[in-house]
Amino acid sequence: MKEKILEILKENNEEIVEDMDRDLLASGILDSFDIVDLVVDLEENFSIQIDVDLVTPDHFRTGNSIIEFMKTILEA
């Protein structure tokens, strides 16, 4: 599962996986439009629906936070 998430992140923007602890929002690597695109890709690849209330900056702040967020959703 982690490998698939990493692949999706890399396809969206290789900079996400260069440093998994870098603040993607503060560094400008991700903006709100990028997050929407990423959510759509994650939903399509995992055949899930992510509740819009769960799409928060903290869940998309770092590569690692995205992976943890997705693990929580997929294990629910």
PDB file of N, CA, C, O and CB in Angstrom:
ATOM      1  N   MET A   1       0.821  -1.185   0.000  1.00  0.00           N
ATOM      2  CA  MET A   1       0.000   0.000   0.000  1.00  0.00           C
ATOM      3  C   MET A   1       0.874   1.262   0.000  1.00  0.00           C
ATOM      4  O   MET A   1       0.621   2.189  -0.769  1.00  0.00           O
ATOM      5  CB  MET A   1      -0.939  -0.009   1.207  1.00  0.00           C
ATOM      6  N   LYS A   2       1.897   1.298   0.856  1.00  0.00           N
ATOM      7  CA  LYS A   2       2.770   2.466   0.931  1.00  0.00           C
ATOM      8  C   LYS A   2       3.447   2.720  -0.410  1.00  0.00           C
ATOM      9  O   LYS A   2       3.579   3.868  -0.835  1.00  0.00           O
ATOM     10  CB  LYS A   2       3.823   2.281   2.030  1.00  0.00           C
ATOM     11  N   GLU A   3       3.875   1.659  -1.072  1.00  0.00           N
ATOM     12  CA  GLU A   3       4.549   1.811  -2.364  1.00  0.00           C
ATOM     13  C   GLU A   3       3.616   2.427  -3.394  1.00  0.00           C
ATOM     14  O   GLU A   3       4.026   3.267  -4.195  1.00  0.00           O
ATOM     15  CB  GLU A   3       5.064   0.457  -2.865  1.00  0.00           C
ATOM     16  N   LYS A   4       2.355   2.003  -3.366  1.00  0.00           N
ATOM     17  CA  LYS A   4       1.377   2.536  -4.316  1.00  0.00           C
ATOM     18  C   LYS A   4       1.119   4.019  -4.035  1.00  0.00           C
ATOM     19  O   LYS A   4       1.014   4.820  -4.964  1.00  0.00           O
ATOM     20  CB  LYS A   4       0.052   1.732  -4.243  1.00  0.00           C
ATOM     21  N   ILE A   5       1.017   4.376  -2.769  1.00  0.00           N
ATOM     22  CA  ILE A   5       0.818   5.783  -2.402  1.00  0.00           C
ATOM     23  C   ILE A   5       2.014   6.611  -2.856  1.00  0.00           C
ATOM     24  O   ILE A   5       1.847   7.691  -3.423  1.00  0.00           O
ATOM     25  CB  ILE A   5       0.607   5.931  -0.872  1.00  0.00           C
ATOM     26  N   LEU A   6       3.223   6.104  -2.608  1.00  0.00           N
ATOM     27  CA  LEU A   6       4.429   6.820  -3.037  1.00  0.00           C
ATOM     28  C   LEU A   6       4.459   7.011  -4.548  1.00  0.00           C
ATOM     29  O   LEU A   6       4.864   8.065  -5.038  1.00  0.00           O
ATOM     30  CB  LEU A   6       5.681   6.068  -2.586  1.00  0.00           C
ATOM     31  N   GLU A   7       4.037   6.004  -5.272  1.00  0.00           N
ATOM     32  CA  GLU A   7       3.994   6.086  -6.736  1.00  0.00           C
ATOM     33  C   GLU A   7       3.026   7.187  -7.180  1.00  0.00           C
ATOM     34  O   GLU A   7       3.329   7.955  -8.093  1.00  0.00           O
ATOM     35  CB  GLU A   7       3.575   4.723  -7.347  1.00  0.00           C
ATOM     36  N   ILE A   8       1.868   7.258  -6.535  1.00  0.00           N
ATOM     37  CA  ILE A   8       0.875   8.284  -6.869  1.00  0.00           C
ATOM     38  C   ILE A   8       1.421   9.672  -6.540  1.00  0.00           C
ATOM     39  O   ILE A   8       1.265  10.608  -7.324  1.00  0.00           O
ATOM     40  CB  ILE A   8      -0.452   8.032  -6.108  1.00  0.00           C
ATOM     41  N   LEU A   9       2.060   9.800  -5.378  1.00  0.00           N
ATOM     42  CA  LEU A   9       2.643  11.084  -4.991  1.00  0.00           C
ATOM     43  C   LEU A   9       3.699  11.517  -5.998  1.00  0.00           C
ATOM     44  O   LEU A   9       3.747  12.679  -6.403  1.00  0.00           O
ATOM     45  CB  LEU A   9       3.255  10.999  -3.583  1.00  0.00           C
ATOM     46  N   LYS A  10       4.538  10.581  -6.396  1.00  0.00           N
ATOM     47  CA  LYS A  10       5.617  10.883  -7.346  1.00  0.00           C
ATOM     48  C   LYS A  10       5.052  11.292  -8.704  1.00  0.00           C
ATOM     49  O   LYS A  10       5.574  12.195  -9.358  1.00  0.00           O
ATOM     50  CB  LYS A  10       6.548   9.668  -7.508  1.00  0.00           C
ATOM     51  N   GLU A  11       3.977  10.616  -9.120  1.00  0.00           N
ATOM     52  CA  GLU A  11       3.348  10.967 -10.394  1.00  0.00           C
ATOM     53  C   GLU A  11       2.770  12.378 -10.360  1.00  0.00           C
ATOM     54  O   GLU A  11       2.777  13.084 -11.368  1.00  0.00           O
ATOM     55  CB  GLU A  11       2.248   9.962 -10.738  1.00  0.00           C
ATOM     56  N   ASN A  12       2.272  12.781  -9.200  1.00  0.00           N
ATOM     57  CA  ASN A  12       1.698  14.113  -9.065  1.00  0.00           C
ATOM     58  C   ASN A  12       2.773  15.185  -9.015  1.00  0.00           C
ATOM     59  O   ASN A  12       2.652  16.234  -9.649  1.00  0.00           O
ATOM     60  CB  ASN A  12       0.837  14.188  -7.822  1.00  0.00           C
ATOM     61  N   ASN A  13       3.832  14.909  -8.251  1.00  0.00           N
ATOM     62  CA  ASN A  13       4.926  15.875  -8.140  1.00  0.00           C
ATOM     63  C   ASN A  13       6.107  15.170  -7.470  1.00  0.00           C
ATOM     64  O   ASN A  13       6.042  14.821  -6.291  1.00  0.00           O
ATOM     65  CB  ASN A  13       4.486  17.157  -7.325  1.00  0.00           C
ATOM     66  N   GLU A  14       7.160  14.970  -8.211  1.00  0.00           N
ATOM     67  CA  GLU A  14       8.331  14.240  -7.692  1.00  0.00           C
ATOM     68  C   GLU A  14       8.929  14.895  -6.450  1.00  0.00           C
ATOM     69  O   GLU A  14       9.558  14.223  -5.632  1.00  0.00           O
ATOM     70  CB  GLU A  14       9.399  14.138  -8.770  1.00  0.00           C
ATOM     71  N   GLU A  15       8.734  16.206  -6.309  1.00  0.00           N
ATOM     72  CA  GLU A  15       9.295  16.910  -5.157  1.00  0.00           C
ATOM     73  C   GLU A  15       8.687  16.432  -3.836  1.00  0.00           C
ATOM     74  O   GLU A  15       9.319  16.553  -2.786  1.00  0.00           O
ATOM     75  CB  GLU A  15       9.080  18.409  -5.310  1.00  0.00           C
ATOM     76  N   ILE A  16       7.471  15.892  -3.880  1.00  0.00           N
ATOM     77  CA  ILE A  16       6.805  15.419  -2.665  1.00  0.00           C
ATOM     78  C   ILE A  16       7.634  14.335  -1.996  1.00  0.00           C
ATOM     79  O   ILE A  16       7.759  14.315  -0.771  1.00  0.00           O
ATOM     80  CB  ILE A  16       5.396  14.891  -2.985  1.00  0.00           C
ATOM     81  N   VAL A  17       8.199  13.434  -2.788  1.00  0.00           N
ATOM     82  CA  VAL A  17       8.904  12.280  -2.224  1.00  0.00           C
ATOM     83  C   VAL A  17      10.403  12.514  -2.037  1.00  0.00           C
ATOM     84  O   VAL A  17      11.099  11.638  -1.524  1.00  0.00           O
ATOM     85  CB  VAL A  17       8.696  11.084  -3.109  1.00  0.00           C
ATOM     86  N   GLU A  18      10.905  13.671  -2.439  1.00  0.00           N
ATOM     87  CA  GLU A  18      12.333  13.955  -2.259  1.00  0.00           C
ATOM     88  C   GLU A  18      12.699  14.066  -0.785  1.00  0.00           C
ATOM     89  O   GLU A  18      13.767  13.613  -0.373  1.00  0.00           O
ATOM     90  CB  GLU A  18      12.713  15.244  -2.987  1.00  0.00           C
ATOM     91  N   ASP A  19      11.827  14.662   0.005  1.00  0.00           N
ATOM     92  CA  ASP A  19      12.017  14.788   1.455  1.00  0.00           C
ATOM     93  C   ASP A  19      10.649  14.599   2.087  1.00  0.00           C
ATOM     94  O   ASP A  19       9.812  15.501   2.066  1.00  0.00           O
ATOM     95  CB  ASP A  19      12.658  16.189   1.858  1.00  0.00           C
ATOM     96  N   MET A  20      10.434  13.431   2.642  1.00  0.00           N
ATOM     97  CA  MET A  20       9.108  13.051   3.126  1.00  0.00           C
ATOM     98  C   MET A  20       8.662  13.838   4.355  1.00  0.00           C
ATOM     99  O   MET A  20       7.501  13.747   4.752  1.00  0.00           O
ATOM    100  CB  MET A  20       9.091  11.586   3.444  1.00  0.00           C
ATOM    101  N   ASP A  21       9.565  14.610   4.963  1.00  0.00           N
ATOM    102  CA  ASP A  21       9.213  15.411   6.139  1.00  0.00           C
ATOM    103  C   ASP A  21       9.152  16.913   5.839  1.00  0.00           C
ATOM    104  O   ASP A  21       8.858  17.717   6.724  1.00  0.00           O
ATOM    105  CB  ASP A  21      10.214  15.157   7.250  1.00  0.00           C
ATOM    106  N   ARG A  22       9.429  17.278   4.605  1.00  0.00           N
ATOM    107  CA  ARG A  22       9.392  18.702   4.230  1.00  0.00           C
ATOM    108  C   ARG A  22       7.946  19.193   4.231  1.00  0.00           C
ATOM    109  O   ARG A  22       7.036  18.476   3.812  1.00  0.00           O
ATOM    110  CB  ARG A  22      10.046  18.928   2.827  1.00  0.00           C
ATOM    111  N   ASP A  23       7.745  20.414   4.701  1.00  0.00           N
ATOM    112  CA  ASP A  23       6.422  21.029   4.700  1.00  0.00           C
ATOM    113  C   ASP A  23       6.080  21.413   3.263  1.00  0.00           C
ATOM    114  O   ASP A  23       6.609  22.384   2.722  1.00  0.00           O
ATOM    115  CB  ASP A  23       6.370  22.279   5.649  1.00  0.00           C
ATOM    116  N   LEU A  24       5.193  20.640   2.664  1.00  0.00           N
ATOM    117  CA  LEU A  24       4.848  20.812   1.255  1.00  0.00           C
ATOM    118  C   LEU A  24       4.048  22.078   1.000  1.00  0.00           C
ATOM    119  O   LEU A  24       4.102  22.648  -0.090  1.00  0.00           O
ATOM    120  CB  LEU A  24       4.071  19.619   0.767  1.00  0.00           C
ATOM    121  N   LEU A  25       3.309  22.512   2.006  1.00  0.00           N
ATOM    122  CA  LEU A  25       2.476  23.709   1.854  1.00  0.00           C
ATOM    123  C   LEU A  25       3.318  24.972   2.016  1.00  0.00           C
ATOM    124  O   LEU A  25       3.232  25.888   1.197  1.00  0.00           O
ATOM    125  CB  LEU A  25       1.323  23.701   2.881  1.00  0.00           C
ATOM    126  N   ALA A  26       4.129  25.022   3.067  1.00  0.00           N
ATOM    127  CA  ALA A  26       4.973  26.199   3.311  1.00  0.00           C
ATOM    128  C   ALA A  26       6.004  26.386   2.210  1.00  0.00           C
ATOM    129  O   ALA A  26       6.355  27.516   1.868  1.00  0.00           O
ATOM    130  CB  ALA A  26       5.677  26.079   4.659  1.00  0.00           C
ATOM    131  N   SER A  27       6.490  25.279   1.653  1.00  0.00           N
ATOM    132  CA  SER A  27       7.507  25.372   0.600  1.00  0.00           C
ATOM    133  C   SER A  27       6.902  25.648  -0.773  1.00  0.00           C
ATOM    134  O   SER A  27       7.632  25.881  -1.737  1.00  0.00           O
ATOM    135  CB  SER A  27       8.316  24.091   0.548  1.00  0.00           C
ATOM    136  N   GLY A  28       5.575  25.622  -0.867  1.00  0.00           N
ATOM    137  CA  GLY A  28       4.912  25.910  -2.140  1.00  0.00           C
ATOM    138  C   GLY A  28       4.860  24.737  -3.099  1.00  0.00           C
ATOM    139  O   GLY A  28       4.459  24.897  -4.251  1.00  0.00           O
ATOM    140  N   ILE A  29       5.256  23.570  -2.644  1.00  0.00           N
ATOM    141  CA  ILE A  29       5.217  22.391  -3.507  1.00  0.00           C
ATOM    142  C   ILE A  29       3.777  21.987  -3.788  1.00  0.00           C
ATOM    143  O   ILE A  29       3.447  21.570  -4.898  1.00  0.00           O
ATOM    144  CB  ILE A  29       5.984  21.221  -2.866  1.00  0.00           C
ATOM    145  N   LEU A  30       2.918  22.113  -2.775  1.00  0.00           N
ATOM    146  CA  LEU A  30       1.493  21.838  -2.943  1.00  0.00           C
ATOM    147  C   LEU A  30       0.688  23.083  -2.625  1.00  0.00           C
ATOM    148  O   LEU A  30       0.969  23.788  -1.656  1.00  0.00           O
ATOM    149  CB  LEU A  30       1.048  20.667  -2.048  1.00  0.00           C
ATOM    150  N   ASP A  31      -0.319  23.346  -3.452  1.00  0.00           N
ATOM    151  CA  ASP A  31      -1.302  24.359  -3.125  1.00  0.00           C
ATOM    152  C   ASP A  31      -2.668  23.689  -3.114  1.00  0.00           C
ATOM    153  O   ASP A  31      -2.755  22.475  -3.296  1.00  0.00           O
ATOM    154  CB  ASP A  31      -1.255  25.551  -4.136  1.00  0.00           C
ATOM    155  N   SER A  32      -3.719  24.440  -2.909  1.00  0.00           N
ATOM    156  CA  SER A  32      -5.046  23.838  -2.771  1.00  0.00           C
ATOM    157  C   SER A  32      -5.474  23.077  -4.031  1.00  0.00           C
ATOM    158  O   SER A  32      -6.134  22.043  -3.932  1.00  0.00           O
ATOM    159  CB  SER A  32      -6.070  24.917  -2.450  1.00  0.00           C
ATOM    160  N   PHE A  33      -5.113  23.570  -5.184  1.00  0.00           N
ATOM    161  CA  PHE A  33      -5.464  22.882  -6.424  1.00  0.00           C
ATOM    162  C   PHE A  33      -4.712  21.554  -6.550  1.00  0.00           C
ATOM    163  O   PHE A  33      -5.270  20.552  -6.998  1.00  0.00           O
ATOM    164  CB  PHE A  33      -5.162  23.777  -7.635  1.00  0.00           C
ATOM    165  N   ASP A  34      -3.446  21.563  -6.149  1.00  0.00           N
ATOM    166  CA  ASP A  34      -2.653  20.339  -6.177  1.00  0.00           C
ATOM    167  C   ASP A  34      -3.238  19.294  -5.232  1.00  0.00           C
ATOM    168  O   ASP A  34      -3.259  18.104  -5.548  1.00  0.00           O
ATOM    169  CB  ASP A  34      -1.195  20.635  -5.804  1.00  0.00           C
ATOM    170  N   ILE A  35      -3.709  19.742  -4.076  1.00  0.00           N
ATOM    171  CA  ILE A  35      -4.295  18.811  -3.110  1.00  0.00           C
ATOM    172  C   ILE A  35      -5.556  18.187  -3.683  1.00  0.00           C
ATOM    173  O   ILE A  35      -5.777  16.985  -3.532  1.00  0.00           O
ATOM    174  CB  ILE A  35      -4.608  19.524  -1.781  1.00  0.00           C
ATOM    175  N   VAL A  36      -6.379  18.986  -4.335  1.00  0.00           N
ATOM    176  CA  VAL A  36      -7.594  18.450  -4.965  1.00  0.00           C
ATOM    177  C   VAL A  36      -7.226  17.398  -6.007  1.00  0.00           C
ATOM    178  O   VAL A  36      -7.823  16.322  -6.041  1.00  0.00           O
ATOM    179  CB  VAL A  36      -8.422  19.587  -5.619  1.00  0.00           C
ATOM    180  N   ASP A  37      -6.254  17.701  -6.849  1.00  0.00           N
ATOM    181  CA  ASP A  37      -5.807  16.738  -7.869  1.00  0.00           C
ATOM    182  C   ASP A  37      -5.286  15.458  -7.216  1.00  0.00           C
ATOM    183  O   ASP A  37      -5.569  14.354  -7.681  1.00  0.00           O
ATOM    184  CB  ASP A  37      -4.707  17.364  -8.759  1.00  0.00           C
ATOM    185  N   LEU A  38      -4.534  15.616  -6.153  1.00  0.00           N
ATOM    186  CA  LEU A  38      -3.971  14.471  -5.457  1.00  0.00           C
ATOM    187  C   LEU A  38      -5.072  13.614  -4.832  1.00  0.00           C
ATOM    188  O   LEU A  38      -5.025  12.386  -4.906  1.00  0.00           O
ATOM    189  CB  LEU A  38      -2.985  14.936  -4.384  1.00  0.00           C
ATOM    190  N   VAL A  39      -6.055  14.258  -4.220  1.00  0.00           N
ATOM    191  CA  VAL A  39      -7.186  13.525  -3.619  1.00  0.00           C
ATOM    192  C   VAL A  39      -7.921  12.728  -4.691  1.00  0.00           C
ATOM    193  O   VAL A  39      -8.266  11.566  -4.477  1.00  0.00           O
ATOM    194  CB  VAL A  39      -8.168  14.504  -2.910  1.00  0.00           C
ATOM    195  N   VAL A  40      -8.160  13.343  -5.832  1.00  0.00           N
ATOM    196  CA  VAL A  40      -8.854  12.651  -6.934  1.00  0.00           C
ATOM    197  C   VAL A  40      -8.044  11.434  -7.376  1.00  0.00           C
ATOM    198  O   VAL A  40      -8.603  10.354  -7.568  1.00  0.00           O
ATOM    199  CB  VAL A  40      -9.082  13.616  -8.140  1.00  0.00           C
ATOM    200  N   ASP A  41      -6.745  11.600  -7.536  1.00  0.00           N
ATOM    201  CA  ASP A  41      -5.892  10.476  -7.941  1.00  0.00           C
ATOM    202  C   ASP A  41      -5.901   9.358  -6.903  1.00  0.00           C
ATOM    203  O   ASP A  41      -5.973   8.181  -7.258  1.00  0.00           O
ATOM    204  CB  ASP A  41      -4.460  10.957  -8.172  1.00  0.00           C
ATOM    205  N   LEU A  42      -5.827   9.720  -5.624  1.00  0.00           N
ATOM    206  CA  LEU A  42      -5.855   8.710  -4.562  1.00  0.00           C
ATOM    207  C   LEU A  42      -7.197   7.976  -4.554  1.00  0.00           C
ATOM    208  O   LEU A  42      -7.243   6.755  -4.408  1.00  0.00           O
ATOM    209  CB  LEU A  42      -5.594   9.362  -3.185  1.00  0.00           C
ATOM    210  N   GLU A  43      -8.278   8.724  -4.710  1.00  0.00           N
ATOM    211  CA  GLU A  43      -9.604   8.108  -4.736  1.00  0.00           C
ATOM    212  C   GLU A  43      -9.735   7.138  -5.905  1.00  0.00           C
ATOM    213  O   GLU A  43     -10.240   6.028  -5.738  1.00  0.00           O
ATOM    214  CB  GLU A  43     -10.690   9.184  -4.821  1.00  0.00           C
ATOM    215  N   GLU A  44      -9.288   7.548  -7.074  1.00  0.00           N
ATOM    216  CA  GLU A  44      -9.385   6.697  -8.262  1.00  0.00           C
ATOM    217  C   GLU A  44      -8.520   5.449  -8.133  1.00  0.00           C
ATOM    218  O   GLU A  44      -8.959   4.352  -8.480  1.00  0.00           O
ATOM    219  CB  GLU A  44      -8.980   7.479  -9.507  1.00  0.00           C
ATOM    220  N   ASN A  45      -7.310   5.605  -7.644  1.00  0.00           N
ATOM    221  CA  ASN A  45      -6.387   4.478  -7.555  1.00  0.00           C
ATOM    222  C   ASN A  45      -6.772   3.463  -6.488  1.00  0.00           C
ATOM    223  O   ASN A  45      -6.474   2.277  -6.623  1.00  0.00           O
ATOM    224  CB  ASN A  45      -5.006   4.981  -7.284  1.00  0.00           C
ATOM    225  N   PHE A  46      -7.429   3.921  -5.430  1.00  0.00           N
ATOM    226  CA  PHE A  46      -7.801   3.016  -4.344  1.00  0.00           C
ATOM    227  C   PHE A  46      -9.305   2.713  -4.323  1.00  0.00           C
ATOM    228  O   PHE A  46      -9.792   2.024  -3.426  1.00  0.00           O
ATOM    229  CB  PHE A  46      -7.381   3.613  -3.011  1.00  0.00           C
ATOM    230  N   SER A  47     -10.029   3.228  -5.311  1.00  0.00           N
ATOM    231  CA  SER A  47     -11.479   3.016  -5.401  1.00  0.00           C
ATOM    232  C   SER A  47     -12.170   3.360  -4.082  1.00  0.00           C
ATOM    233  O   SER A  47     -12.934   2.566  -3.534  1.00  0.00           O
ATOM    234  CB  SER A  47     -11.784   1.558  -5.790  1.00  0.00           C
ATOM    235  N   ILE A  48     -11.884   4.556  -3.594  1.00  0.00           N
ATOM    236  CA  ILE A  48     -12.471   5.030  -2.344  1.00  0.00           C
ATOM    237  C   ILE A  48     -13.029   6.427  -2.551  1.00  0.00           C
ATOM    238  O   ILE A  48     -12.799   7.057  -3.584  1.00  0.00           O
ATOM    239  CB  ILE A  48     -11.428   5.021  -1.197  1.00  0.00           C
ATOM    240  N   GLN A  49     -13.758   6.897  -1.563  1.00  0.00           N
ATOM    241  CA  GLN A  49     -14.233   8.276  -1.546  1.00  0.00           C
ATOM    242  C   GLN A  49     -13.717   8.901  -0.260  1.00  0.00           C
ATOM    243  O   GLN A  49     -13.998   8.405   0.831  1.00  0.00           O
ATOM    244  CB  GLN A  49     -15.811   8.359  -1.645  1.00  0.00           C
ATOM    245  N   ILE A  50     -12.972   9.974  -0.381  1.00  0.00           N
ATOM    246  CA  ILE A  50     -12.416  10.665   0.781  1.00  0.00           C
ATOM    247  C   ILE A  50     -13.363  11.803   1.149  1.00  0.00           C
ATOM    248  O   ILE A  50     -13.642  12.686   0.337  1.00  0.00           O
ATOM    249  CB  ILE A  50     -10.966  11.203   0.492  1.00  0.00           C
ATOM    250  N   ASP A  51     -13.849  11.765   2.383  1.00  0.00           N
ATOM    251  CA  ASP A  51     -14.760  12.797   2.880  1.00  0.00           C
ATOM    252  C   ASP A  51     -14.064  14.148   2.828  1.00  0.00           C
ATOM    253  O   ASP A  51     -12.938  14.294   3.303  1.00  0.00           O
ATOM    254  CB  ASP A  51     -15.233  12.478   4.326  1.00  0.00           C
ATOM    255  N   VAL A  52     -14.732  15.125   2.255  1.00  0.00           N
ATOM    256  CA  VAL A  52     -14.144  16.451   2.086  1.00  0.00           C
ATOM    257  C   VAL A  52     -13.735  17.051   3.430  1.00  0.00           C
ATOM    258  O   VAL A  52     -12.795  17.845   3.479  1.00  0.00           O
ATOM    259  CB  VAL A  52     -15.129  17.379   1.373  1.00  0.00           C
ATOM    260  N   ASP A  53     -14.413  16.696   4.513  1.00  0.00           N
ATOM    261  CA  ASP A  53     -14.051  17.212   5.842  1.00  0.00           C
ATOM    262  C   ASP A  53     -12.690  16.702   6.310  1.00  0.00           C
ATOM    263  O   ASP A  53     -12.078  17.291   7.201  1.00  0.00           O
ATOM    264  CB  ASP A  53     -15.116  16.827   6.859  1.00  0.00           C
ATOM    265  N   LEU A  54     -12.218  15.610   5.714  1.00  0.00           N
ATOM    266  CA  LEU A  54     -10.928  15.039   6.096  1.00  0.00           C
ATOM    267  C   LEU A  54      -9.762  15.636   5.310  1.00  0.00           C
ATOM    268  O   LEU A  54      -8.599  15.398   5.634  1.00  0.00           O
ATOM    269  CB  LEU A  54     -10.953  13.540   5.902  1.00  0.00           C
ATOM    270  N   VAL A  55     -10.077  16.399   4.293  1.00  0.00           N
ATOM    271  CA  VAL A  55      -9.034  17.010   3.460  1.00  0.00           C
ATOM    272  C   VAL A  55      -8.602  18.316   4.136  1.00  0.00           C
ATOM    273  O   VAL A  55      -9.081  19.402   3.812  1.00  0.00           O
ATOM    274  CB  VAL A  55      -9.550  17.270   1.982  1.00  0.00           C
ATOM    275  N   THR A  56      -7.677  18.160   5.085  1.00  0.00           N
ATOM    276  CA  THR A  56      -7.188  19.302   5.861  1.00  0.00           C
ATOM    277  C   THR A  56      -5.702  19.520   5.573  1.00  0.00           C
ATOM    278  O   THR A  56      -5.014  18.597   5.139  1.00  0.00           O
ATOM    279  CB  THR A  56      -7.423  19.076   7.385  1.00  0.00           C
ATOM    280  N   PRO A  57      -5.210  20.722   5.808  1.00  0.00           N
ATOM    281  CA  PRO A  57      -3.787  20.984   5.587  1.00  0.00           C
ATOM    282  C   PRO A  57      -2.878  20.016   6.345  1.00  0.00           C
ATOM    283  O   PRO A  57      -1.858  19.582   5.809  1.00  0.00           O
ATOM    284  CB  PRO A  57      -3.461  22.401   5.993  1.00  0.00           C
ATOM    285  N   ASP A  58      -3.235  19.675   7.581  1.00  0.00           N
ATOM    286  CA  ASP A  58      -2.377  18.778   8.360  1.00  0.00           C
ATOM    287  C   ASP A  58      -2.217  17.411   7.714  1.00  0.00           C
ATOM    288  O   ASP A  58      -1.156  16.797   7.828  1.00  0.00           O
ATOM    289  CB  ASP A  58      -2.934  18.612   9.750  1.00  0.00           C
ATOM    290  N   HIS A  59      -3.253  16.925   7.038  1.00  0.00           N
ATOM    291  CA  HIS A  59      -3.173  15.615   6.391  1.00  0.00           C
ATOM    292  C   HIS A  59      -2.308  15.648   5.130  1.00  0.00           C
ATOM    293  O   HIS A  59      -1.864  14.604   4.653  1.00  0.00           O
ATOM    294  CB  HIS A  59      -4.570  15.120   6.044  1.00  0.00           C
ATOM    295  N   PHE A  60      -2.072  16.834   4.596  1.00  0.00           N
ATOM    296  CA  PHE A  60      -1.312  16.961   3.347  1.00  0.00           C
ATOM    297  C   PHE A  60      -0.060  17.815   3.521  1.00  0.00           C
ATOM    298  O   PHE A  60       0.505  18.293   2.537  1.00  0.00           O
ATOM    299  CB  PHE A  60      -2.192  17.559   2.258  1.00  0.00           C
ATOM    300  N   ARG A  61       0.373  18.008   4.755  1.00  0.00           N
ATOM    301  CA  ARG A  61       1.522  18.876   5.035  1.00  0.00           C
ATOM    302  C   ARG A  61       2.848  18.267   4.583  1.00  0.00           C
ATOM    303  O   ARG A  61       3.708  18.979   4.065  1.00  0.00           O
ATOM    304  CB  ARG A  61       1.586  19.180   6.517  1.00  0.00           C
ATOM    305  N   THR A  62       3.022  16.964   4.774  1.00  0.00           N
ATOM    306  CA  THR A  62       4.269  16.291   4.377  1.00  0.00           C
ATOM    307  C   THR A  62       3.931  14.998   3.644  1.00  0.00           C
ATOM    308  O   THR A  62       2.799  14.517   3.693  1.00  0.00           O
ATOM    309  CB  THR A  62       5.171  15.998   5.620  1.00  0.00           C
ATOM    310  N   GLY A  63       4.918  14.453   2.973  1.00  0.00           N
ATOM    311  CA  GLY A  63       4.713  13.157   2.333  1.00  0.00           C
ATOM    312  C   GLY A  63       4.330  12.097   3.348  1.00  0.00           C
ATOM    313  O   GLY A  63       3.455  11.267   3.096  1.00  0.00           O
ATOM    314  N   ASN A  64       4.991  12.129   4.500  1.00  0.00           N
ATOM    315  CA  ASN A  64       4.682  11.154   5.545  1.00  0.00           C
ATOM    316  C   ASN A  64       3.278  11.340   6.101  1.00  0.00           C
ATOM    317  O   ASN A  64       2.606  10.354   6.405  1.00  0.00           O
ATOM    318  CB  ASN A  64       5.694  11.255   6.670  1.00  0.00           C
ATOM    319  N   SER A  65       2.818  12.579   6.241  1.00  0.00           N
ATOM    320  CA  SER A  65       1.464  12.788   6.762  1.00  0.00           C
ATOM    321  C   SER A  65       0.414  12.299   5.764  1.00  0.00           C
ATOM    322  O   SER A  65      -0.650  11.827   6.166  1.00  0.00           O
ATOM    323  CB  SER A  65       1.236  14.278   7.083  1.00  0.00           C
ATOM    324  N   ILE A  66       0.705  12.409   4.475  1.00  0.00           N
ATOM    325  CA  ILE A  66      -0.220  11.894   3.459  1.00  0.00           C
ATOM    326  C   ILE A  66      -0.307  10.373   3.571  1.00  0.00           C
ATOM    327  O   ILE A  66      -1.398   9.804   3.514  1.00  0.00           O
ATOM    328  CB  ILE A  66       0.236  12.312   2.028  1.00  0.00           C
ATOM    329  N   ILE A  67       0.831   9.724   3.729  1.00  0.00           N
ATOM    330  CA  ILE A  67       0.839   8.261   3.860  1.00  0.00           C
ATOM    331  C   ILE A  67       0.077   7.830   5.107  1.00  0.00           C
ATOM    332  O   ILE A  67      -0.728   6.901   5.038  1.00  0.00           O
ATOM    333  CB  ILE A  67       2.286   7.726   3.913  1.00  0.00           C
ATOM    334  N   GLU A  68       0.307   8.477   6.234  1.00  0.00           N
ATOM    335  CA  GLU A  68      -0.404   8.132   7.467  1.00  0.00           C
ATOM    336  C   GLU A  68      -1.899   8.366   7.320  1.00  0.00           C
ATOM    337  O   GLU A  68      -2.701   7.557   7.785  1.00  0.00           O
ATOM    338  CB  GLU A  68       0.139   8.943   8.644  1.00  0.00           C
ATOM    339  N   PHE A  69      -2.279   9.457   6.684  1.00  0.00           N
ATOM    340  CA  PHE A  69      -3.676   9.764   6.437  1.00  0.00           C
ATOM    341  C   PHE A  69      -4.329   8.669   5.600  1.00  0.00           C
ATOM    342  O   PHE A  69      -5.427   8.210   5.915  1.00  0.00           O
ATOM    343  CB  PHE A  69      -3.810  11.117   5.742  1.00  0.00           C
ATOM    344  N   MET A  70      -3.653   8.256   4.542  1.00  0.00           N
ATOM    345  CA  MET A  70      -4.206   7.230   3.668  1.00  0.00           C
ATOM    346  C   MET A  70      -4.286   5.870   4.390  1.00  0.00           C
ATOM    347  O   MET A  70      -5.245   5.123   4.196  1.00  0.00           O
ATOM    348  CB  MET A  70      -3.352   7.109   2.393  1.00  0.00           C
ATOM    349  N   LYS A  71      -3.298   5.557   5.206  1.00  0.00           N
ATOM    350  CA  LYS A  71      -3.354   4.309   5.980  1.00  0.00           C
ATOM    351  C   LYS A  71      -4.582   4.303   6.873  1.00  0.00           C
ATOM    352  O   LYS A  71      -5.269   3.287   6.978  1.00  0.00           O
ATOM    353  CB  LYS A  71      -2.075   4.129   6.829  1.00  0.00           C
ATOM    354  N   THR A  72      -4.866   5.433   7.519  1.00  0.00           N
ATOM    355  CA  THR A  72      -6.021   5.541   8.387  1.00  0.00           C
ATOM    356  C   THR A  72      -7.308   5.310   7.604  1.00  0.00           C
ATOM    357  O   THR A  72      -8.201   4.599   8.063  1.00  0.00           O
ATOM    358  CB  THR A  72      -6.048   6.907   9.067  1.00  0.00           C
ATOM    359  N   ILE A  73      -7.397   5.903   6.443  1.00  0.00           N
ATOM    360  CA  ILE A  73      -8.609   5.766   5.616  1.00  0.00           C
ATOM    361  C   ILE A  73      -8.758   4.329   5.109  1.00  0.00           C
ATOM    362  O   ILE A  73      -9.846   3.756   5.162  1.00  0.00           O
ATOM    363  CB  ILE A  73      -8.565   6.752   4.418  1.00  0.00           C
ATOM    364  N   LEU A  74      -7.671   3.760   4.626  1.00  0.00           N
ATOM    365  CA  LEU A  74      -7.744   2.430   4.026  1.00  0.00           C
ATOM    366  C   LEU A  74      -7.934   1.332   5.049  1.00  0.00           C
ATOM    367  O   LEU A  74      -8.453   0.265   4.722  1.00  0.00           O
ATOM    368  CB  LEU A  74      -6.506   2.158   3.233  1.00  0.00           C
ATOM    369  N   GLU A  75      -7.524   1.575   6.276  1.00  0.00           N
ATOM    370  CA  GLU A  75      -7.663   0.562   7.318  1.00  0.00           C
ATOM    371  C   GLU A  75      -8.982   0.680   8.068  1.00  0.00           C
ATOM    372  O   GLU A  75      -9.297  -0.159   8.912  1.00  0.00           O
ATOM    373  CB  GLU A  75      -6.516   0.663   8.293  1.00  0.00           C
ATOM    374  N   ALA A  76      -9.751   1.715   7.763  1.00  0.00           N
ATOM    375  CA  ALA A  76     -11.031   1.933   8.462  1.00  0.00           C
ATOM    376  C   ALA A  76     -12.094   0.965   7.992  1.00  0.00           C
ATOM    377  O   ALA A  76     -13.225   1.009   8.474  1.00  0.00           O
ATOM    378  CB  ALA A  76     -11.518   3.363   8.256  1.00  0.00           C
TER     379      ALA A  76
END
